[in-house]
Structure formats: structure tokens, C-alpha cells
């Protein structure tokens, strides 16, 4: 019998990237970059927050869409990232070291470490999808309770105030309190993670993860360690979620225990489902669009906005299985034949 090296790339398709995911991502980032040129006021303040939500949605997309693993623990990592940068910025060393920079490194490392340990334990033990969902659900509950139970560290029920960072370097300081500098800073930091993540999932690692999603038995027979790759994708997901939480904290100036809760994790699931769980760019857009829509609806109809979002969620699941990204892909496919027919 012929042996298959574990170093060989499995003969499976890459994770389904809908309609040129990279181009969709570039277009969305370009539109976001142009917005401050045409508007001002509240939208420039709130959009960076929604960008962090979009990046949080991307972290779940890696699990749910690429690997086929549903998680209710993304909010826990998000909150951990927020509390991590908040605590670091209150450190006495912050007087002579820009601890925000350190926080943007420590936060994703903390998220990756926690997710890696949990994944190693669960996937190494062969835990199935259902029990993994329950474990991540418990992770959110535990994180929220710990944040409430340590008021001397986290501020407890009252939450923790986080200072906005200043961009500092040799001979310069940029005040990030105005909305426009903060807007472009968050956009830059989001791009710094979003683009490499999309490229990573188009490469060999993404193909392996797709193979694990489609047929674990076959991938195991090819020599791939299923538990290892599941742990790696979970660690990456946790790192991105924590990183987005650190950006959220320094932008909004506040982090609270509710950010770690199950309710927030459920909202992330809705964002990803509506955006398109197998599209990184679609999930990013879903996080921004649905969070924005929820904000508007909660102001217009405080009693029924959640019901409206729920109806939209059900409609998308029933009619558009691939969400916003699927709609874009379908439109692109219909345009191609029309363009070909128009050619002489």
C-alpha cells in the first residue's frame, strides 16, 4: 500500500471563497477608507466600533465556515482582549512605555493561548461538535462571571474604563481623541489582520482545514492530525477575537462583563450567518451591517428591534444560505454571461 506523506497537500478544494473574496474585501476596505471624506459626526465615531465587530465575526467565520465548528465562546475572547489592554494601560509603566502597543500583542496571544489550551483538551479527547458547542458556551459564562466577581481587577458589574491610546514614537505624538484619526487607525489595524487572514485561508493551511471540514476520516487516512489542525484554527480564531476586543476597548473607552456573555456570542452567530459564514469578507460586512442596523432599529423601535433582526436572520437562512456574500456571488455570475454576450 502506498504511503501518503503528511506534508502533501490534500486533493480538496480550498475553503469556498465566494465570488472573489479578496476583491470583495478590498472593495469594502476602500469604501470604508473613503467614508470620512464625505461625512462627519456620529458615523465616524461609531463605524470603528462596528469594524471591530466585523473582525470578531471573521474570527467565527474561520471556525464555522472554514472548519465547520460552531462556537459560542467568541465573546469570551473578545472580552479577554478588552480587559487585557485595559489592565495594561493602567500599569504604572504606561507613563514611559506606550502600553497600548503592548496590549495589541498581549491580547491576541492571550486569546490564542486560551483557545489553544481548550482546543487541545477538547479536540485531543475526540470531543464531538455538540459537546464543543456546550464547552464554548460554558467558556462565555465562566468569563462573564469572573469579570463580575473580581471588582478590584475588572471593575466588576461597573466595568472598566479604558483610555484612548495616543500614537507615539521617536519625536512625535498623535492625539487619537478626534474621530478621524481614530477612525483611520482602527481601519488600518483591522486591515492588518483581515488581509493576511484571507490570504492564509486561500493557501495550503486553508485547504487542509477545508478537508477536515468535508471529510475527517479521509484527512486522517492521508496522515493529517485532525485534532492539531482543529486546535490551530481555534487558536487563530481566539487570537483574532481577542485582538478585535482590544481595539474595541481602546476605541469605546469601556469594557464590561456583558461583552463576554452568551447573548453577545449569539449576536456574532447572527452576523456571520447573514454576512455569509464561508466568506471572510462577507462575515466582516455582516458584522458591520447588522450591528449598524441593530443600532438604528433599537432607536426607532426599542421593543421590537430584536424581533426584526430575528426575522431577517430566519429569512436569510431560508432564502440565501450563503448570506450577503452569496447574493453578491450570484449577481456576479449573472453579470458575466451578460458581459460575454455584449462583446462583438
RALIN-V582847 format. One record per helix or strand. SS is the DSSP state (H for helix, E for strand). FROM is the first residue (numbers start at 1). TO is the last residue. If there is no record, write none. Layout:
BEGIN
SS:FROM:TO  SS:FROM:TO
END
This chain:
BEGIN
H:21:38  H:42:66  H:74:89  H:92:95  H:99:124  H:129:149  H:151:154  H:156:158  E:160:161  E:167:169  E:172:174  H:179:202  H:204:214  H:216:221  H:226:252  E:254:255  H:257:260  H:262:275  H:280:300  H:305:319  H:323:342
END
